[in-house]
């Protein structure tokens, strides 16, 4: 996640807190000098519950409500950030993409190779 905004700066302590009904999690942020933003990795939803598996109903309930985010530069004062929602990705299948998006390969050939993997 990249966090942009006015007043952001590099400090020795940069942390981001994610909060929901299930709990809070803090992660260390890094300062990107080039982009002048904070960067961090968003924890998986199950980390909000200590890494324990939660029911599908509870997951859907949490995904329906925004996750609150806060930033600190001194570990004492927390600045509220933009809320966000979790969206899970799904992988239906993995296939080898030979010369995928190679401009030298014609679109028809790529389509034929893709269709061949579907069978």
Phi and psi in degrees as GROMACS dihedral restraints (atoms count N, CA, C in turn):
[ dihedral_restraints ]
;  ai    aj    ak    al  type     phi  dphi    fc
    3     4     5     6     1  -111.4    20    10
    4     5     6     7     1   131.8    20    10
    6     7     8     9     1  -116.0    20    10
    7     8     9    10     1   116.6    20    10
    9    10    11    12     1  -109.6    20    10
   10    11    12    13     1   154.7    20    10
   12    13    14    15     1   165.4    20    10
   13    14    15    16     1   170.7    20    10
   15    16    17    18     1   -79.7    20    10
   16    17    18    19     1   144.3    20    10
   18    19    20    21     1    85.1    20    10
   19    20    21    22     1     1.6    20    10
   21    22    23    24     1   -77.0    20    10
   22    23    24    25     1   143.9    20    10
   24    25    26    27     1  -153.2    20    10
   25    26    27    28     1   170.0    20    10
   27    28    29    30     1   -88.0    20    10
   28    29    30    31     1   132.9    20    10
   30    31    32    33     1  -142.3    20    10
   31    32    33    34     1   170.8    20    10
   33    34    35    36     1   -71.6    20    10
   34    35    36    37     1   -26.9    20    10
   36    37    38    39     1  -118.6    20    10
   37    38    39    40     1   115.0    20    10
   39    40    41    42     1  -133.3    20    10
   40    41    42    43     1   112.3    20    10
   42    43    44    45     1  -133.2    20    10
   43    44    45    46     1   149.2    20    10
   45    46    47    48     1  -121.5    20    10
   46    47    48    49     1   131.6    20    10
   48    49    50    51     1  -110.4    20    10
   49    50    51    52     1   131.3    20    10
   51    52    53    54     1  -109.6    20    10
   52    53    54    55     1   128.2    20    10
   54    55    56    57     1  -130.7    20    10
   55    56    57    58     1   140.6    20    10
   57    58    59    60     1  -148.8    20    10
   58    59    60    61     1  -175.9    20    10
   60    61    62    63     1   -61.0    20    10
   61    62    63    64     1   -25.5    20    10
   63    64    65    66     1   -84.1    20    10
   64    65    66    67     1   -16.1    20    10
   66    67    68    69     1   151.0    20    10
   67    68    69    70     1  -171.4    20    10
   69    70    71    72     1  -126.0    20    10
   70    71    72    73     1   149.7    20    10
   72    73    74    75     1  -141.0    20    10
   73    74    75    76     1   139.6    20    10
   75    76    77    78     1  -114.8    20    10
   76    77    78    79     1   141.1    20    10
   78    79    80    81     1  -131.0    20    10
   79    80    81    82     1   152.4    20    10
   81    82    83    84     1   -79.0    20    10
   82    83    84    85     1   138.2    20    10
   84    85    86    87     1  -106.4    20    10
   85    86    87    88     1   157.4    20    10
   87    88    89    90     1  -117.9    20    10
   88    89    90    91     1   152.6    20    10
   90    91    92    93     1   -97.7    20    10
   91    92    93    94     1   125.1    20    10
   93    94    95    96     1   -96.8    20    10
   94    95    96    97     1   105.3    20    10
   96    97    98    99     1   -65.1    20    10
   97    98    99   100     1   -36.2    20    10
   99   100   101   102     1   -66.2    20    10
  100   101   102   103     1   -48.8    20    10
  102   103   104   105     1   -88.0    20    10
  103   104   105   106     1   -11.0    20    10
  105   106   107   108     1    54.6    20    10
  106   107   108   109     1    55.0    20    10
  108   109   110   111     1  -146.9    20    10
  109   110   111   112     1   163.7    20    10
  111   112   113   114     1   -90.2    20    10
  112   113   114   115     1   143.3    20    10
  114   115   116   117     1  -127.8    20    10
  115   116   117   118     1   144.0    20    10
  117   118   119   120     1  -156.7    20    10
  118   119   120   121     1   167.4    20    10
  120   121   122   123     1  -100.8    20    10
  121   122   123   124     1   126.5    20    10
  123   124   125   126     1   -74.0    20    10
  124   125   126   127     1   128.9    20    10
  126   127   128   129     1   -69.5    20    10
  127   128   129   130     1   151.8    20    10
  129   130   131   132     1   -62.1    20    10
  130   131   132   133     1   154.2    20    10
  132   133   134   135     1   -56.9    20    10
  133   134   135   136     1   -36.8    20    10
  135   136   137   138     1   -66.8    20    10
  136   137   138   139     1   -21.9    20    10
  138   139   140   141     1   -65.3    20    10
  139   140   141   142     1   -25.0    20    10
  141   142   143   144     1   -64.3    20    10
  142   143   144   145     1   -18.5    20    10
  144   145   146   147     1  -115.3    20    10
  145   146   147   148     1    28.0    20    10
  147   148   149   150     1    73.0    20    10
  148   149   150   151     1    20.6    20    10
  150   151   152   153     1    83.7    20    10
  151   152   153   154     1     1.9    20    10
  153   154   155   156     1   -80.9    20    10
  154   155   156   157     1   148.4    20    10
  156   157   158   159     1   -69.5    20    10
  157   158   159   160     1   139.8    20    10
  159   160   161   162     1  -121.4    20    10
  160   161   162   163     1   158.2    20    10
  162   163   164   165     1   -67.0    20    10
  163   164   165   166     1   156.9    20    10
  165   166   167   168     1   -60.8    20    10
  166   167   168   169     1   -38.0    20    10
  168   169   170   171     1   -63.4    20    10
  169   170   171   172     1   -43.7    20    10
  171   172   173   174     1   -65.4    20    10
  172   173   174   175     1   -40.0    20    10
  174   175   176   177     1   -60.6    20    10
  175   176   177   178     1   -45.5    20    10
  177   178   179   180     1   -64.8    20    10
  178   179   180   181     1   -36.5    20    10
  180   181   182   183     1   -64.2    20    10
  181   182   183   184     1   -43.4    20    10
  183   184   185   186     1   -69.9    20    10
  184   185   186   187     1   -39.5    20    10
  186   187   188   189     1   -65.8    20    10
  187   188   189   190     1   -24.6    20    10
  189   190   191   192     1   -74.4    20    10
  190   191   192   193     1   -22.2    20    10
  192   193   194   195     1  -108.7    20    10
  193   194   195   196     1   148.1    20    10
  195   196   197   198     1   -69.7    20    10
  196   197   198   199     1   148.4    20    10
  198   199   200   201     1   -88.5    20    10
  199   200   201   202     1   130.8    20    10
  201   202   203   204     1   -85.7    20    10
  202   203   204   205     1   142.7    20    10
  204   205   206   207     1  -126.2    20    10
  205   206   207   208     1   140.7    20    10
  207   208   209   210     1  -138.8    20    10
  208   209   210   211     1   152.2    20    10
  210   211   212   213     1  -124.0    20    10
  211   212   213   214     1   142.7    20    10
  213   214   215   216     1  -131.2    20    10
  214   215   216   217     1   146.9    20    10
  216   217   218   219     1  -115.3    20    10
  217   218   219   220     1    -2.4    20    10
  219   220   221   222     1  -139.7    20    10
  220   221   222   223     1     3.6    20    10
  222   223   224   225     1    66.6    20    10
  223   224   225   226     1    14.9    20    10
  225   226   227   228     1  -123.2    20    10
  226   227   228   229     1   -46.9    20    10
  228   229   230   231     1  -104.1    20    10
  229   230   231   232     1   132.9    20    10
  231   232   233   234     1  -110.8    20    10
  232   233   234   235     1   130.8    20    10
  234   235   236   237     1  -103.6    20    10
  235   236   237   238     1   124.9    20    10
  237   238   239   240     1   -66.4    20    10
  238   239   240   241     1   135.6    20    10
  240   241   242   243     1  -111.8    20    10
  241   242   243   244     1  -171.8    20    10
  243   244   245   246     1   -71.4    20    10
  244   245   246   247     1   134.0    20    10
  246   247   248   249     1   -73.6    20    10
  247   248   249   250     1   158.4    20    10
  249   250   251   252     1  -148.2    20    10
  250   251   252   253     1   170.1    20    10
  252   253   254   255     1  -120.6    20    10
  253   254   255   256     1   146.0    20    10
  255   256   257   258     1   -78.0    20    10
  256   257   258   259     1   140.8    20    10
  258   259   260   261     1  -133.0    20    10
  259   260   261   262     1   120.1    20    10
  261   262   263   264     1   -82.0    20    10
  262   263   264   265     1   142.4    20    10
  264   265   266   267     1   -93.9    20    10
  265   266   267   268     1   156.4    20    10
  267   268   269   270     1  -130.5    20    10
  268   269   270   271     1   142.4    20    10
  270   271   272   273     1  -111.9    20    10
  271   272   273   274     1   117.8    20    10
  273   274   275   276     1   -86.0    20    10
  274   275   276   277     1   -34.7    20    10
  276   277   278   279     1  -169.2    20    10
  277   278   279   280     1   161.2    20    10
  279   280   281   282     1  -120.5    20    10
  280   281   282   283     1   132.6    20    10
  282   283   284   285     1  -137.5    20    10
  283   284   285   286     1   150.9    20    10
  285   286   287   288     1   -75.2    20    10
  286   287   288   289     1   127.3    20    10
  288   289   290   291     1  -104.9    20    10
  289   290   291   292     1    85.2    20    10
  291   292   293   294     1   -66.0    20    10
  292   293   294   295     1   121.0    20    10
  294   295   296   297     1    55.5    20    10
  295   296   297   298     1    35.5    20    10
  297   298   299   300     1   -63.1    20    10
  298   299   300   301     1   128.6    20    10
  300   301   302   303     1    62.7    20    10
  301   302   303   304     1    20.7    20    10
  303   304   305   306     1   -74.3    20    10
  304   305   306   307     1   121.6    20    10
  306   307   308   309     1   -63.2    20    10
  307   308   309   310     1   -19.6    20    10
  309   310   311   312     1   -77.1    20    10
  310   311   312   313     1   -17.4    20    10
  312   313   314   315     1   -94.6    20    10
  313   314   315   316     1   132.3    20    10
  315   316   317   318     1   -68.8    20    10
  316   317   318   319     1   149.2    20    10
  318   319   320   321     1   -59.0    20    10
  319   320   321   322     1   -38.3    20    10
  321   322   323   324     1   -62.4    20    10
  322   323   324   325     1   -39.0    20    10
  324   325   326   327     1   -66.8    20    10
  325   326   327   328     1   -42.2    20    10
  327   328   329   330     1   -62.1    20    10
  328   329   330   331     1   -42.6    20    10
  330   331   332   333     1   -62.4    20    10
  331   332   333   334     1   -40.6    20    10
  333   334   335   336     1   -66.2    20    10
  334   335   336   337     1   -41.5    20    10
  336   337   338   339     1   -64.1    20    10
  337   338   339   340     1   -40.1    20    10
  339   340   341   342     1   -64.6    20    10
  340   341   342   343     1   -45.3    20    10
  342   343   344   345     1   -61.9    20    10
  343   344   345   346     1   -34.8    20    10
  345   346   347   348     1   -65.4    20    10
  346   347   348   349     1   -32.4    20    10
  348   349   350   351     1   -77.1    20    10
  349   350   351   352     1   -17.1    20    10
  351   352   353   354     1   -74.9    20    10
  352   353   354   355     1   -21.6    20    10
